[in-house]
Amino acid sequence: MSDSNHVDVLVVGAGISGIGAGYFLQTMCPDRSYAILEGRDDLGGTWDLFRYPGIRSDSDMHTLGYSFKPWTDPKTIADGLSILKYLRETAAENGIDDKIKYQHMVTKAEWSSHESRWTVQVAVGEAKQPTTYTCNFLFMCSGYYSYKSGYKPDFAGADDFAGQIVHPQEWPEDLDCTGKKVVVIGSGATAVTIVPAIADQVESITMLQRSPTYMVARPAVDKFSQKLRKFIPEKQAYATIRKLNSMRGEFFYNQTRKNPDKVRDQLLGLAREALGEDEVAENFTPTYNPWDQRLCLMPDGDFFKSIKSGKANVVTDQIERFDTTGIQLESGDHLDADIIVTATGLQLVTVGDIDFIVDGNTVDFSKSWTYRGVGYSDVPNMASSFGYINASWTLRSDLTCEFVCRLLNHMRDTNTTVCTPTLRPADANMPELPWIQDFNSGYMERMMPLLPKQGDREPWTNPQRYSLDKKVLRKAPLEDGAMIFSNPKVAARVAAS
């Protein structure tokens, strides 16, 4: 194995988290070497993979953007191509793109305590040429869903349908919806994006949902941020808006926990103003409280505008089966379709969908405990980036990168080479709580049994609160009795002498 295949830190994934990791490693740990392995042939992750009509952010770009690079486009609810351009600029401006190795698909990672290093198996190129990398620290930035395929329920009679069935994750470049009858199955962010994006070109479009989702409209252009830029420097204006938006978002989320009925009434009231009492009663009144599932963001209320104009409609019903001409519903109604879009969600995976082995033992993450939502009990020198379910992904990925750099610098300063999250005696009887609480979206419920457990005390918690994470991940003592630092080679020399 070539020395060129060894780095101090190996980052897996070149999406938002991986590019951010490159920046923070360069700025906070300039004495550490690193490389980024990306399984696909371009950077961007989500924003390069998804190509369905209207693909956009469902968070404002002042919080989905990096803390260190201002988002300057007037549109703060941004389209996918603009986000991808932003990521490419970030990588190029900081020389991060030189560190990315494309078509390097990680398949296995093995930790050796004897060597204090990870050995990572990689399939390179279209031929899947096996290659090995080694590193002292492994930073997983590969997201939480499979890039191979989306979540596809088995619909009875799907083979009978004479038209085309499309999952948004695999949207064909040559798909022409012009003049077609389209049914979009689902009521999440993807469905709510696709419907208004193609409503003007189709003969008809129907969003078919099992149950309603809360919708909230926000301006696509943040006028306040545009005004602020005229009076203070760009970076200062961006930081100010980022702070305000994160605080506003967390306040709103907290209100959904403390006063769910009040928030529910407010959201439904806004929907009634846009659509009328009958439409909201039939199709836009969820049975759960706000933020028990993720809210759907509508830039400038585009989805409601499509419904109100008559260009699109919503049906709340259950699917009995597909047939030759469309979908037969349990109510007895039938939806005619030329194209059926199954916006049924993601196929979720744990920590990059690869095999992890520690000293010969396969890691079962469902039996581990989360360490501050970043590490895993008894898994040394490894961290993973996972954003918020109730706020922008990047808010937390930035903090995770900062925390990883703190760990690396602490090990350098203390002449230690290994850091291992380890349960303390007092933690032995902690209650086993789900990794994320109070969130019952289907895609998370399918994944929850595969994820690590959460305890009822620090550092074994995953609070999903940005204000708390800022304090903990940036400032909490690293020598907390749970993160164990060691240098096995020094210990062996001392023992031998």
Protein Blocks (a to p, Z undefined) as FASTA:
>chain_A
ZZklpcfbdcedjdfklmmmmmmmmmmmmmbccddddfblbehijmmmpmcehiacfbdf
klmpcfklccfbfblbdcfklmmmmmmmmmmmnommmmpcghiacfbdcddfklopacdd
ddehjkopacddddfbdcdfebjbdfkbccddddehklmpmbdcddfklccfklcfehia
cddedjbfklmmmmmmmmmmmmbdcdddfbdcddddddfbdfklmmmmmmmcfklmmmmm
mmmmmmmmmmmmmmmmmmmmlmmmmmmmmmmmmnojklmmmmmccfbdehkaccdddehh
lmmmmmmnopaccdddddfbdcfklccdfkopacddfbdcddebjcddeehiaacdeehi
acdfklmccehhlacehiahiacddddfkbcfklmmmmmmmmmmmmmmmmmmnopabdcd
dddfklmmgccddfbghiabfklmmmmmmpccddfbdfkbcehpaklmmmmmmmgcfbgo
laccddfklmmmmmmZZ
